[in-house]
Each structure stands twice: as structure tokens, then as C-alpha cells.
């Protein structure tokens, strides 16, 4: 974003002690004289700088002229004025009459110090006679821009003054915050979060920096921080009760990812208020193990990622869990090879129910609905057609038969069939009698 373009200085004044004002851009630090760190009266971060005596002893010297020779620039800071009895200087560039100044004073009458004014190219311009009286002890964001032909002054995001002043002359002396130059009038109050760039801040970025009055601190989010960007990929490794969610955090939005994962629900558009499964890490692809699911169920899934700016979701994908395992499916066929004491049972395990078949065969009884508690004959194998040898039968007897199959979910039976064993055949023998010691056939 333009908010970062050509930034040359940024001071947060959060050091808390010492005489060095750390430049957050890493370009060049400033030197603090007189001004004190203030942890109570601050706008952003942990501290602001308080300026007070008004005798010119308080300032931050930046060591050179920041805007001299530039055809475009922006100065912006948060400030809080606590006294309107004396004039004071918010920022000054170079030696006067060159350069520019933003000040609290009234050059027209010299007897009130509550006006907001600017000094550019050797001329004072009073903007608002009562600006600091109306905003006494109140944080305001003052921004001044130069685009090569005009100076503009903003209160927050509101343009309050435009001044056509030709080419910016610049100044030979250093730029100072909170004072015009040593021995002049120091600011009366606090200054926080100073921003300087060698371009003109756009209205959009100015609004972002103002951020509804809460301010934006350097580095302005590498382009202001946003919620993350995340995508959702197809779910993989689906079972009855588990699956693997897949996502990709393609951008962290400028703030650290504190959580990422997938949101899951049996209703559309799941959120983190529904069931979530997290994955360690920040940006990049990730997987999340989903557990505790219900078989044969349609689920909706969205990947999500969270940072300090909010929660983002990827597009929605769906998947259906595998069916829950059941007892096998088995059918019974007609009994064959029927004899007096034996027969052949026939069956077919048409489905294993999702679990391995551990036993299959036929059961029989002389009463209806036989079970494995009655007589059984097994057959090796799992699914498919099978035969089982039925033995130990009685002749001329009606039997009831059912095929069966067993897995970890239970025992299933096929339909019932019947058969009758053949009758017992008694051999016929000739009749003999014994006459005079000899056997004689009589029939």
C-alpha cells in the first residue's frame, strides 16, 4: 500500500527511558532533549513524549533536514496540547525563513496561543483560531502534505486547509519535533507516533492510519494488517469415523497466525463455533485429523486461520464418511446330495459388512429357524458361494437349514430351506429251516 511508499522516519516513542528516539524504519534515530517519556498520557503503544517548559529546551532533533529538496512529502503525528497560554511548535524544518513549521500560536494578534497555523516559504498561515482551545487535552492527528505545488493540512481524515505556495524551499537546518529550534518554544503537551515519508499519503491510507481514532503504528502492517488468506482442499483418508482435512494459509495478513485448522459441521457454512480440528504452524499447507465422526454422514468443511485482525475461511468442501460396518449378508440355496444320513448345504456370503468374515457355513435342526446353537457345518473362506457337508442325519426325517456367516459385528442367516432324508432300506433275506440237520429254504 502507498502507506509504506518512501517512508523515511517513524517514531513510536516507546523506549521508556534514555535520550534516543528509535526510528522504526531503521534509517536514523533522533536525539531527545528535555522531553520525558509518558506512560500515562499516550496515544499508542506504551509511551508518548511529554514536552512542557515551553522555553525551547524540549525537542527531538533528527540530525538533518528530512524534507529539504523533496518534491513530495508527508508529515503526520498524534498530538495532545495541554496549555494554550503560550505558543509552541509541533514540528519545524530547517532554519527560518526557509522550511516549514506546524505551530500553536496566533501571529495576527500575538496574545493567544490556541490557533493551529503553518509557516511555509517565509509566510505564516493561520488555519483555525480556536483549534487547540477546542481540542485542549484531546488527542488529534495532524497531517501535512506537500505535492510540489500545494500544502494540505488534515485534522484526522478531514482536510482543513490547502495552501498553494509554489516550490518547497526547504531548510538548511535539522528537522526537529516538538520545537522550532533550540531556544524557541517547545510543545506544551504530548506527541506520539510520528510518520514521515517522501510521498503524499493517499486519502485511503490516511483513513487507515487514522483508523477511527485508534491510530496505526509502524510498520503499518506491511500494508495495514488484515485477516489471513486461506484455502480449503478436498478431504482425504475418509473412514467411518475419521478423515483428514486439508488447507493452505497463503498469507498471514501481516500479523502472526495464532490458530489454523478446519471447521466441520453436518450443516453448510461451518465456523469456529462448530467442531474444529487444529493444525500447528502459521502459513503454508496443513492437514488436520478429524475424529469422532459418524458413519454414512455428509459433512461440510472449511479451512480457517486466525490472526489478531480476525478469522478467515476457505471455500466449502463436502465429504461423506464410510458406512458403519454391519453383520454379513448371506443367502441359502437348496440342499443337494440328500441321502439317508448326509446331505450338502449350499450358501453364498454376498457381502462381508465391512468386516472380515470369521466363519461361514450351514446350521440345521428338525425344528424351524435353526441357529448356530444347533448342528452346524462350516466352510473355509469369507465371501462368495460355498458348500458344507451335513452329516449325522436320521433317515426319513424333515430338516430345516439356514446358511450363516459371522464377522465382528454379528451373525447373519440366510432364508430357511428344508429337505427330507431318504428312508431306511432293510435288506430282504430268504427263509430257511433245519431238517435232519440240514438247512432247507422255505421261501
ChimeraX attribute file (.defattr): number of C-alpha atoms within 10 A of each C-alpha:
attribute: neighborCount
match mode: 1-to-1
recipient: residues
	/A:1	12
	/A:2	14
	/A:3	24
	/A:4	18
	/A:5	13
	/A:6	14
	/A:7	19
	/A:8	21
	/A:9	23
	/A:10	26
	/A:11	21
	/A:12	24
	/A:13	26
	/A:14	20
	/A:15	16
	/A:16	16
	/A:17	12
	/A:18	11
	/A:19	16
	/A:20	16
	/A:21	23
	/A:22	19
	/A:23	20
	/A:24	18
	/A:25	15
	/A:26	10
	/A:27	11
	/A:28	16
	/A:29	19
	/A:30	21
	/A:31	16
	/A:32	20
	/A:33	17
	/A:34	17
	/A:35	23
	/A:36	21
	/A:37	23
	/A:38	20
	/A:39	16
	/A:40	9
	/A:41	19
	/A:42	23
	/A:43	22
	/A:44	18
	/A:45	16
	/A:46	16
	/A:47	24
	/A:48	28
	/A:49	30
	/A:50	26
	/A:51	28
	/A:52	23
	/A:53	15
	/A:54	21
	/A:55	16
	/A:56	22
	/A:57	20
	/A:58	28
	/A:59	29
	/A:60	24
	/A:61	22
	/A:62	20
	/A:63	14
	/A:64	17
	/A:65	20
	/A:66	23
	/A:67	26
	/A:68	21
	/A:69	13
	/A:70	16
	/A:71	16
	/A:72	19
	/A:73	23
	/A:74	24
	/A:75	24
	/A:76	24
	/A:77	24
	/A:78	25
	/A:79	27
	/A:80	23
	/A:81	25
	/A:82	18
	/A:83	20
	/A:84	18
	/A:85	12
	/A:86	19
	/A:87	23
	/A:88	29
	/A:89	27
	/A:90	27
	/A:91	24
	/A:92	25
	/A:93	29
	/A:94	24
	/A:95	17
	/A:96	19
	/A:97	14
	/A:98	20
	/A:99	25
	/A:100	27
	/A:101	24
	/A:102	28
	/A:103	27
	/A:104	30
	/A:105	26
	/A:106	23
	/A:107	15
	/A:108	11
	/A:109	8
	/A:110	10
	/A:111	12
	/A:112	18
	/A:113	23
	/A:114	26
	/A:115	22
	/A:116	22
	/A:117	22
	/A:118	25
	/A:119	19
	/A:120	22
	/A:121	18
	/A:122	12
	/A:123	12
	/A:124	17
	/A:125	16
	/A:126	19
	/A:127	17
	/A:128	17
	/A:129	18
	/A:130	18
	/A:131	16
	/A:132	22
	/A:133	19
	/A:134	12
	/A:135	14
	/A:136	17
	/A:137	16
	/A:138	16
	/A:139	18
	/A:140	20
	/A:141	22
	/A:142	21
	/A:143	24
	/A:144	22
	/A:145	23
	/A:146	27
	/A:147	19
	/A:148	16
	/A:149	13
	/A:150	15
	/A:151	21
	/A:152	17
	/A:153	24
	/A:154	17
	/A:155	16
	/A:156	22
	/A:157	21
	/A:158	13
	/A:159	13
	/A:160	12
	/A:161	17
	/A:162	15
	/A:163	15
	/A:164	11
	/A:165	16
	/A:166	14
	/A:167	15
	/A:168	23
	/A:169	20
	/A:170	22
	/A:171	23
	/A:172	15
	/A:173	19
	/A:174	21
	/A:175	27
	/A:176	27
	/A:177	26
	/A:178	32
	/A:179	31
	/A:180	28
	/A:181	26
	/A:182	15
	/A:183	12
	/A:184	16
	/A:185	25
	/A:186	30
	/A:187	35
	/A:188	28
	/A:189	24
	/A:190	28
	/A:191	30
	/A:192	27
	/A:193	25
	/A:194	22
	/A:195	25
	/A:196	23
	/A:197	22
	/A:198	21
	/A:199	22
	/A:200	24
	/A:201	26
	/A:202	14
	/A:203	12
	/A:204	13
	/A:205	19
	/A:206	20
	/A:207	17
	/A:208	19
	/A:209	24
	/A:210	20
	/A:211	13
	/A:212	11
	/A:213	16
	/A:214	11
	/A:215	20
	/A:216	20
	/A:217	19
	/A:218	23
	/A:219	17
	/A:220	17
	/A:221	16
	/A:222	13
	/A:223	17
	/A:224	19
	/A:225	19
	/A:226	18
	/A:227	21
	/A:228	27
	/A:229	19
	/A:230	26
	/A:231	19
	/A:232	23
	/A:233	19
	/A:234	14
	/A:235	19
	/A:236	14
	/A:237	11
	/A:238	15
	/A:239	18
	/A:240	18
	/A:241	17
	/A:242	18
	/A:243	21
	/A:244	17
	/A:245	28
	/A:246	22
	/A:247	27
	/A:248	22
	/A:249	27
	/A:250	14
	/A:251	17
	/A:252	22
	/A:253	22
	/A:254	19
	/A:255	19
	/A:256	16
	/A:257	23
	/A:258	13
	/A:259	15
	/A:260	30
	/A:261	29
	/A:262	30
	/A:263	25
	/A:264	27
	/A:265	19
	/A:266	15
	/A:267	11
	/A:268	14
	/A:269	16
	/A:270	22
	/A:271	19
	/A:272	19
	/A:273	9
	/A:274	13
	/A:275	14
	/A:276	21
	/A:277	19
	/A:278	19
	/A:279	18
	/A:280	13
	/A:281	14
	/A:282	21
	/A:283	18
	/A:284	12
	/A:285	16
	/A:286	21
	/A:287	21
	/A:288	21
	/A:289	17
	/A:290	21
	/A:291	13
	/A:292	9
	/A:293	16
	/A:294	17
	/A:295	16
	/A:296	15
	/A:297	15
	/A:298	14
	/A:299	18
	/A:300	17
	/A:301	30
	/A:302	30
	/A:303	33
	/A:304	29
	/A:305	30
	/A:306	25
	/A:307	21
	/A:308	15
	/A:309	16
	/A:310	14
	/A:311	19
	/A:312	20
	/A:313	27
	/A:314	19
	/A:315	14
	/A:316	18
	/A:317	18
	/A:318	15
	/A:319	16
	/A:320	18
	/A:321	19
	/A:322	19
	/A:323	15
	/A:324	16
	/A:325	15
	/A:326	17
	/A:327	21
	/A:328	27
	/A:329	19
	/A:330	26
	/A:331	19
	/A:332	23
	/A:333	19
	/A:334	14
	/A:335	21
	/A:336	14
	/A:337	11
	/A:338	15
	/A:339	18
	/A:340	18
	/A:341	17
	/A:342	18
	/A:343	20
	/A:344	17
	/A:345	28
	/A:346	22
	/A:347	27
	/A:348	22
	/A:349	27
	/A:350	14
	/A:351	18
	/A:352	22
	/A:353	20
	/A:354	16
	/A:355	17
	/A:356	16
	/A:357	22
	/A:358	13
	/A:359	15
	/A:360	30
	/A:361	29
	/A:362	29
	/A:363	25
	/A:364	26
	/A:365	19
	/A:366	15
	/A:367	11
	/A:368	14
	/A:369	16
	/A:370	21
	/A:371	19
	/A:372	17
	/A:373	9
	/A:374	12
	/A:375	15
	/A:376	22
	/A:377	19
	/A:378	19
	/A:379	18
	/A:380	12
	/A:381	14
	/A:382	21
	/A:383	18
	/A:384	12
	/A:385	16
	/A:386	21
	/A:387	21
	/A:388	21
	/A:389	17
	/A:390	23
	/A:391	15
	/A:392	10
	/A:393	19
	/A:394	17
	/A:395	16
	/A:396	15
	/A:397	14
	/A:398	15
	/A:399	18
	/A:400	18
	/A:401	31
	/A:402	31
	/A:403	33
	/A:404	28
	/A:405	30
	/A:406	24
	/A:407	21
	/A:408	15
	/A:409	17
	/A:410	13
	/A:411	19
	/A:412	20
	/A:413	27
	/A:414	19
	/A:415	14
	/A:416	18
	/A:417	18
	/A:418	15
	/A:419	16
	/A:420	19
	/A:421	19
	/A:422	16
	/A:423	13
	/A:424	12
	/A:425	8
	/A:426	6
	/A:427	5
	/A:428	6
	/A:429	7
	/A:430	7
	/A:431	10
	/A:432	12
	/A:433	12
	/A:434	9
	/A:435	8
	/A:436	7
	/A:437	7
	/A:438	9
	/A:439	11
	/A:440	12
	/A:441	10
	/A:442	8
	/A:443	8
